[in-house]
Amino acid sequence: MLLACKKSLLKSTILKCDESYCEDRLFKSINGKKTIRSHSGFSLLELVAVLIITSVLAITVIPRFSINNDDLLVAKKSVLDALRHSRGIALARAQTNSSIRFIASASTIDIREDGASVKFLDVDYPLSLPTGITIRGAPILLTFDTLGGSTSSLIEITDGNVLERVTLTGGGYAY
């Protein structure tokens, strides 16, 4: 309820009111009657413009910062599988004293038995890593004994931005 509001020279602005909520309000004429209109808030056009700009930025900028490391995870799994296959072959061939080696170059991994690449289950070695994925510190050569053990090792796999690590314990356990 407005109580005796005084108008300024600008007919649309209220300068002084008996109640504090009357300050800084504008008059709006609807059907010849003057009502109070608030200045606070944003128009629908301003909100839509901000929404469009934000969505365009999100579409163009966010993919650059999100890391698609599916290939890196596939490479890590391949290295883990190869180390576990090497250990399994060494344990299976314990009676034959075969030499089982895991060999990793910058872009391939290989399991060799007595110098020849092996096929283990459904995987033919040497196995190429996905494009853009490399193994740091390559070449890496690990020999597995008849008990499945090898020298402890840390294998680092990278795509240039993200680094994944595979650890091999002295007992031949890879994680």
Order of alpha helices (4+ residues) and beta strands (2+ residues): beta-beta-beta-beta-alpha-alpha-beta-beta-beta-beta-beta-beta-beta-beta-beta-beta
